[in-house]
Amino acid sequence: MKLRMELIVDQKISSAKDMLIPAKQLAEHAKADQDRFLESAEKLSATSVELAYDFCRLAPPSLQLVDEAHWDGWLVRLQEIYTADGAQAAVEAMNNVDQFVQSITHAPGSVSLDKISRILESFVTGLNGRKLGIEQGASFYTDTEIIRLPELLTEFDRYEDNFALYKAMAVHQWAQAWFGTWTLNIGAFLGMYQDPERAQALFHKLETIRLDACVARELPGISRVMKDFSPQVDAGALSKNWQNALRRLQEADMTVQDTIFFLEAVYKDKAVPEDKPYQGNLNPRDAWTVREARVQREKRSLENR
């Protein structure tokens, strides 16, 4: 079985140890399931050997969660994610196979993005008149022109609550574009830290504080909904630097430059506030690339008038 896996994904990208644990996991299943899994890996290798490799390495546990009737749909979903968002997004989907299972069971209160995307687009466009597209993505973030959101929300029992969470997610991504998160090349700043991933996570926590305050001033109604989703912050458990950041970043004159300033202050602190359920992810590279391309297009348009 280990040999069959290695042959599928090619010896060039797998060491002798890579397939040992997955092969043991696969051996625990019935012969029919083993064959189904290996045949699936071969199908995925036609799309990408890298995708098939990650599938062999990470997906054996999915045999316990995805029944045979939905297995082909699971494979198609992985191929779509890989094609649209790349290898890392496909890996995240494999690690979160339970989300796919939830999407096919359709809990009574679940909300599917494809049913409400036009409503969200109209809502977000109405906030300031600038159109932002809504698309499904394995990772949810904005590149300043498109907001990517999960394909299904099942966090709450009530449809209304899941729909409200979608709105909160969309507003947070809109706020990044409207209140100046991407007016600077954030990725360049974060890349100066010893651990850029940690710096990005902390920056996002801090910027969320600033953006939430901006939304509260301009959109008090949706702000109240977002606060309902937000965990309580135990300020006493945080450092003085964090407490200062929590207070100052809510002031009306704060900009993304202030967020960067406070990042330096809290970078080494161990205790940090919890993420908000609507804040999603950041993709500084995509956001800066798309924004700069738009700025250049608008500049050329003005010059040609």
PECORWO-V603815 format. One record per residue. N is the residue number from 0. RES is the residue in one small letter. SS is DSSP state (H for helix, E for strand, - for the rest). OMEGA is omega as a letter, one per 30 degrees, with the letter a starting at -180 (NA if undefined). D_CENTER is the distance of its C-alpha to the mean C-alpha in Angstrom with 2 decimals. Layout:
# PECORWO-V603815
n:N res:RES ss:SS omega:OMEGA d_center:D_CENTER
n:N res:RES ss:SS omega:OMEGA d_center:D_CENTER
This chain:
# PECORWO-V603815
n:0 res:m ss:- omega:l d_center:34.28
n:1 res:k ss:H omega:l d_center:32.86
n:2 res:l ss:H omega:l d_center:34.87
n:3 res:r ss:H omega:l d_center:33.59
n:4 res:m ss:H omega:a d_center:29.97
n:5 res:e ss:H omega:l d_center:30.95
n:6 res:l ss:H omega:a d_center:32.81
n:7 res:i ss:H omega:a d_center:29.88
n:8 res:v ss:H omega:l d_center:27.46
n:9 res:d ss:- omega:a d_center:30.28
n:10 res:q ss:H omega:a d_center:31.90
n:11 res:k ss:H omega:a d_center:30.67
n:12 res:i ss:H omega:l d_center:27.13
n:13 res:s ss:- omega:l d_center:27.97
n:14 res:s ss:- omega:a d_center:30.31
n:15 res:a ss:- omega:a d_center:32.73
n:16 res:k ss:- omega:a d_center:30.63
n:17 res:d ss:- omega:a d_center:27.28
n:18 res:m ss:- omega:a d_center:28.28
n:19 res:l ss:H omega:a d_center:30.52
n:20 res:i ss:H omega:l d_center:28.26
n:21 res:p ss:H omega:l d_center:26.54
n:22 res:a ss:H omega:l d_center:30.10
n:23 res:k ss:H omega:l d_center:31.27
n:24 res:q ss:H omega:a d_center:28.48
n:25 res:l ss:H omega:a d_center:29.36
n:26 res:a ss:H omega:l d_center:33.03
n:27 res:e ss:- omega:a d_center:32.59
n:28 res:h ss:- omega:l d_center:32.03
n:29 res:a ss:- omega:a d_center:34.73
n:30 res:k ss:H omega:a d_center:36.00
n:31 res:a ss:H omega:l d_center:34.74
n:32 res:d ss:H omega:l d_center:31.15
n:33 res:q ss:H omega:a d_center:31.52
n:34 res:d ss:H omega:l d_center:32.79
n:35 res:r ss:H omega:a d_center:30.05
n:36 res:f ss:H omega:a d_center:27.39
n:37 res:l ss:H omega:l d_center:29.25
n:38 res:e ss:H omega:l d_center:29.93
n:39 res:s ss:H omega:l d_center:26.24
n:40 res:a ss:H omega:l d_center:25.54
n:41 res:e ss:H omega:l d_center:28.29
n:42 res:k ss:H omega:a d_center:26.80
n:43 res:l ss:H omega:a d_center:23.42
n:44 res:s ss:H omega:l d_center:25.39
n:45 res:a ss:H omega:l d_center:26.70
n:46 res:t ss:H omega:a d_center:23.25
n:47 res:s ss:- omega:l d_center:22.52
n:48 res:v ss:H omega:l d_center:24.25
n:49 res:e ss:H omega:l d_center:21.18
n:50 res:l ss:H omega:l d_center:19.29
n:51 res:a ss:H omega:l d_center:22.42
n:52 res:y ss:H omega:l d_center:22.65
n:53 res:d ss:H omega:l d_center:19.25
n:54 res:f ss:H omega:l d_center:20.18
n:55 res:c ss:H omega:a d_center:23.53
n:56 res:r ss:H omega:a d_center:22.19
n:57 res:l ss:H omega:a d_center:19.45
n:58 res:a ss:- omega:l d_center:20.19
n:59 res:p ss:H omega:l d_center:23.71
n:60 res:p ss:H omega:a d_center:22.59
n:61 res:s ss:H omega:l d_center:21.11
n:62 res:l ss:H omega:l d_center:24.78
n:63 res:q ss:H omega:a d_center:25.24
n:64 res:l ss:- omega:a d_center:22.50
n:65 res:v ss:- omega:a d_center:22.62
n:66 res:d ss:- omega:a d_center:26.13
n:67 res:e ss:H omega:a d_center:28.06
n:68 res:a ss:H omega:a d_center:27.92
n:69 res:h ss:H omega:a d_center:24.16
n:70 res:w ss:H omega:a d_center:23.95
n:71 res:d ss:H omega:l d_center:24.26
n:72 res:g ss:H omega:l d_center:21.49
n:73 res:w ss:H omega:l d_center:19.24
n:74 res:l ss:H omega:l d_center:20.35
n:75 res:v ss:H omega:l d_center:19.85
n:76 res:r ss:H omega:l d_center:16.25
n:77 res:l ss:H omega:l d_center:15.64
n:78 res:q ss:H omega:l d_center:17.63
n:79 res:e ss:H omega:a d_center:15.78
n:80 res:i ss:H omega:a d_center:12.34
n:81 res:y ss:H omega:a d_center:14.27
n:82 res:t ss:H omega:a d_center:16.13
n:83 res:a ss:H omega:a d_center:13.44
n:84 res:d ss:H omega:l d_center:10.65
n:85 res:g ss:- omega:a d_center:12.81
n:86 res:a ss:H omega:a d_center:13.83
n:87 res:q ss:H omega:l d_center:11.06
n:88 res:a ss:H omega:l d_center:8.71
n:89 res:a ss:H omega:l d_center:11.96
n:90 res:v ss:H omega:l d_center:12.60
n:91 res:e ss:H omega:l d_center:9.53
n:92 res:a ss:H omega:l d_center:10.87
n:93 res:m ss:H omega:l d_center:14.29
n:94 res:n ss:H omega:a d_center:13.60
n:95 res:n ss:- omega:a d_center:12.28
n:96 res:v ss:H omega:l d_center:15.10
n:97 res:d ss:H omega:l d_center:15.97
n:98 res:q ss:H omega:l d_center:13.22
n:99 res:f ss:H omega:l d_center:15.08
n:100 res:v ss:H omega:l d_center:18.29
n:101 res:q ss:H omega:a d_center:17.41
n:102 res:s ss:H omega:a d_center:16.64
n:103 res:i ss:H omega:l d_center:20.14
n:104 res:t ss:H omega:l d_center:21.97
n:105 res:h ss:- omega:l d_center:21.03
n:106 res:a ss:- omega:a d_center:21.90
n:107 res:p ss:- omega:a d_center:24.24
n:108 res:g ss:- omega:a d_center:21.95
n:109 res:s ss:- omega:l d_center:18.82
n:110 res:v ss:E omega:l d_center:17.49
n:111 res:s ss:E omega:a d_center:16.42
n:112 res:l ss:H omega:a d_center:14.56
n:113 res:d ss:H omega:l d_center:17.24
n:114 res:k ss:H omega:a d_center:19.85
n:115 res:i ss:H omega:a d_center:18.73
n:116 res:s ss:H omega:a d_center:16.89
n:117 res:r ss:H omega:l d_center:20.26
n:118 res:i ss:H omega:l d_center:20.90
n:119 res:l ss:H omega:l d_center:17.68
n:120 res:e ss:H omega:l d_center:18.51
n:121 res:s ss:H omega:a d_center:22.02
n:122 res:f ss:H omega:a d_center:21.05
n:123 res:v ss:H omega:l d_center:18.83
n:124 res:t ss:H omega:a d_center:21.53
n:125 res:g ss:H omega:a d_center:24.12
n:126 res:l ss:H omega:l d_center:22.79
n:127 res:n ss:H omega:l d_center:24.16
n:128 res:g ss:- omega:a d_center:25.23
n:129 res:r ss:- omega:a d_center:22.75
n:130 res:k ss:- omega:l d_center:20.93
n:131 res:l ss:- omega:l d_center:17.16
n:132 res:g ss:E omega:l d_center:16.10
n:133 res:i ss:E omega:l d_center:13.71
n:134 res:e ss:E omega:l d_center:12.16
n:135 res:q ss:E omega:l d_center:10.27
n:136 res:g ss:- omega:l d_center:7.36
n:137 res:a ss:- omega:l d_center:6.14
n:138 res:s ss:- omega:a d_center:2.62
n:139 res:f ss:- omega:a d_center:3.39
n:140 res:y ss:- omega:l d_center:5.75
n:141 res:t ss:E omega:l d_center:9.46
n:142 res:d ss:- omega:a d_center:11.96
n:143 res:t ss:- omega:l d_center:14.68
n:144 res:e ss:- omega:l d_center:15.88
n:145 res:i ss:E omega:l d_center:13.18
n:146 res:i ss:E omega:l d_center:10.56
n:147 res:r ss:E omega:a d_center:7.93
n:148 res:l ss:E omega:l d_center:7.52
n:149 res:p ss:- omega:a d_center:7.85
n:150 res:e ss:- omega:a d_center:11.31
n:151 res:l ss:E omega:l d_center:12.96
n:152 res:l ss:E omega:l d_center:13.28
n:153 res:t ss:- omega:a d_center:15.98
n:154 res:e ss:- omega:a d_center:15.61
n:155 res:f ss:- omega:l d_center:19.04
n:156 res:d ss:- omega:a d_center:22.35
n:157 res:r ss:- omega:l d_center:23.03
n:158 res:y ss:H omega:a d_center:21.70
n:159 res:e ss:H omega:a d_center:22.20
n:160 res:d ss:H omega:l d_center:19.92
n:161 res:n ss:H omega:l d_center:16.95
n:162 res:f ss:H omega:l d_center:17.75
n:163 res:a ss:H omega:l d_center:18.03
n:164 res:l ss:H omega:l d_center:14.58
n:165 res:y ss:H omega:l d_center:13.25
n:166 res:k ss:H omega:l d_center:15.57
n:167 res:a ss:H omega:l d_center:14.47
n:168 res:m ss:H omega:a d_center:10.79
n:169 res:a ss:H omega:a d_center:12.41
n:170 res:v ss:H omega:l d_center:14.96
n:171 res:h ss:H omega:l d_center:12.83
n:172 res:q ss:H omega:l d_center:11.25
n:173 res:w ss:H omega:a d_center:14.87
n:174 res:a ss:H omega:l d_center:16.27
n:175 res:q ss:H omega:a d_center:14.69
n:176 res:a ss:H omega:a d_center:16.64
n:177 res:w ss:H omega:a d_center:19.66
n:178 res:f ss:- omega:l d_center:20.30
n:179 res:g ss:- omega:l d_center:20.07
n:180 res:t ss:H omega:a d_center:17.04
n:181 res:w ss:H omega:l d_center:17.26
n:182 res:t ss:H omega:l d_center:21.06
n:183 res:l ss:- omega:l d_center:21.11
n:184 res:n ss:- omega:a d_center:19.77
n:185 res:i ss:H omega:a d_center:17.46
n:186 res:g ss:H omega:l d_center:16.61
n:187 res:a ss:H omega:l d_center:20.38
n:188 res:f ss:H omega:a d_center:20.85
n:189 res:l ss:H omega:l d_center:18.23
n:190 res:g ss:- omega:l d_center:19.75
n:191 res:m ss:- omega:a d_center:23.03
n:192 res:y ss:- omega:l d_center:22.05
n:193 res:q ss:- omega:l d_center:23.06
n:194 res:d ss:- omega:a d_center:19.61
n:195 res:p ss:H omega:a d_center:17.13
n:196 res:e ss:H omega:l d_center:14.06
n:197 res:r ss:H omega:l d_center:15.82
n:198 res:a ss:H omega:a d_center:16.79
n:199 res:q ss:H omega:l d_center:13.35
n:200 res:a ss:H omega:l d_center:12.29
n:201 res:l ss:H omega:l d_center:15.65
n:202 res:f ss:H omega:a d_center:15.55
n:203 res:h ss:H omega:l d_center:12.49
n:204 res:k ss:H omega:a d_center:14.49
n:205 res:l ss:H omega:a d_center:17.53
n:206 res:e ss:H omega:l d_center:16.29
n:207 res:t ss:H omega:l d_center:14.96
n:208 res:i ss:H omega:a d_center:18.59
n:209 res:r ss:H omega:a d_center:20.01
n:210 res:l ss:H omega:l d_center:17.96
n:211 res:d ss:H omega:l d_center:18.70
n:212 res:a ss:H omega:l d_center:22.32
n:213 res:c ss:H omega:l d_center:22.31
n:214 res:v ss:H omega:a d_center:21.04
n:215 res:a ss:H omega:a d_center:23.68
n:216 res:r ss:H omega:a d_center:26.38
n:217 res:e ss:H omega:a d_center:25.64
n:218 res:l ss:- omega:a d_center:24.15
n:219 res:p ss:H omega:a d_center:25.67
n:220 res:g ss:H omega:l d_center:25.23
n:221 res:i ss:H omega:l d_center:21.45
n:222 res:s ss:H omega:l d_center:21.40
n:223 res:r ss:H omega:l d_center:23.38
n:224 res:v ss:H omega:a d_center:20.90
n:225 res:m ss:H omega:l d_center:18.02
n:226 res:k ss:H omega:l d_center:20.44
n:227 res:d ss:H omega:l d_center:21.08
n:228 res:f ss:H omega:a d_center:17.51
n:229 res:s ss:- omega:l d_center:17.70
n:230 res:p ss:- omega:l d_center:19.18
n:231 res:q ss:- omega:l d_center:22.53
n:232 res:v ss:- omega:l d_center:22.74
n:233 res:d ss:- omega:a d_center:25.67
n:234 res:a ss:H omega:a d_center:26.76
n:235 res:g ss:H omega:l d_center:29.72
n:236 res:a ss:H omega:a d_center:27.64
n:237 res:l ss:- omega:l d_center:26.19
n:238 res:s ss:- omega:l d_center:28.09
n:239 res:k ss:H omega:l d_center:30.11
n:240 res:n ss:H omega:l d_center:27.80
n:241 res:w ss:H omega:l d_center:24.85
n:242 res:q ss:H omega:l d_center:27.21
n:243 res:n ss:H omega:l d_center:28.34
n:244 res:a ss:H omega:l d_center:24.86
n:245 res:l ss:H omega:a d_center:24.06
n:246 res:r ss:H omega:a d_center:27.32
n:247 res:r ss:H omega:a d_center:27.48
n:248 res:l ss:- omega:l d_center:24.02
n:249 res:q ss:- omega:a d_center:24.88
n:250 res:e ss:- omega:a d_center:27.90
n:251 res:a ss:- omega:a d_center:28.16
n:252 res:d ss:- omega:a d_center:28.90
n:253 res:m ss:- omega:l d_center:25.86
n:254 res:t ss:- omega:l d_center:23.84
n:255 res:v ss:H omega:l d_center:21.01
n:256 res:q ss:H omega:l d_center:23.89
n:257 res:d ss:H omega:l d_center:24.60
n:258 res:t ss:H omega:l d_center:21.08
n:259 res:i ss:H omega:l d_center:21.68
n:260 res:f ss:H omega:a d_center:25.08
n:261 res:f ss:H omega:l d_center:23.90
n:262 res:l ss:H omega:l d_center:21.36
n:263 res:e ss:H omega:a d_center:24.48
n:264 res:a ss:H omega:a d_center:26.18
n:265 res:v ss:H omega:a d_center:23.71
n:266 res:y ss:- omega:a d_center:22.31
n:267 res:k ss:- omega:a d_center:24.69
n:268 res:d ss:- omega:a d_center:24.61
n:269 res:k ss:- omega:a d_center:23.62
n:270 res:a ss:- omega:a d_center:23.07
n:271 res:v ss:- omega:l d_center:19.99
n:272 res:p ss:- omega:l d_center:18.79
n:273 res:e ss:- omega:l d_center:16.17
n:274 res:d ss:- omega:l d_center:12.71
n:275 res:k ss:- omega:a d_center:12.78
n:276 res:p ss:- omega:a d_center:11.15
n:277 res:y ss:- omega:a d_center:10.26
n:278 res:q ss:- omega:l d_center:8.93
n:279 res:g ss:- omega:a d_center:5.13
n:280 res:n ss:- omega:l d_center:4.66
n:281 res:l ss:- omega:l d_center:7.61
n:282 res:n ss:- omega:a d_center:8.94
n:283 res:p ss:H omega:a d_center:12.62
n:284 res:r ss:H omega:l d_center:14.23
n:285 res:d ss:H omega:a d_center:13.10
n:286 res:a ss:H omega:a d_center:13.73
n:287 res:w ss:H omega:a d_center:17.09
n:288 res:t ss:H omega:a d_center:18.15
n:289 res:v ss:H omega:a d_center:17.68
n:290 res:r ss:H omega:a d_center:19.28
n:291 res:e ss:H omega:l d_center:22.16
n:292 res:a ss:H omega:l d_center:22.83
n:293 res:r ss:H omega:l d_center:23.09
n:294 res:v ss:H omega:l d_center:25.38
n:295 res:q ss:H omega:l d_center:27.57
n:296 res:r ss:H omega:a d_center:27.85
n:297 res:e ss:H omega:l d_center:28.91
n:298 res:k ss:H omega:l d_center:31.31
n:299 res:r ss:H omega:l d_center:32.94
n:300 res:s ss:H omega:l d_center:33.25
n:301 res:l ss:H omega:a d_center:35.12
n:302 res:e ss:H omega:a d_center:37.33
n:303 res:n ss:- omega:l d_center:38.33
n:304 res:r ss:- omega:NA d_center:39.54
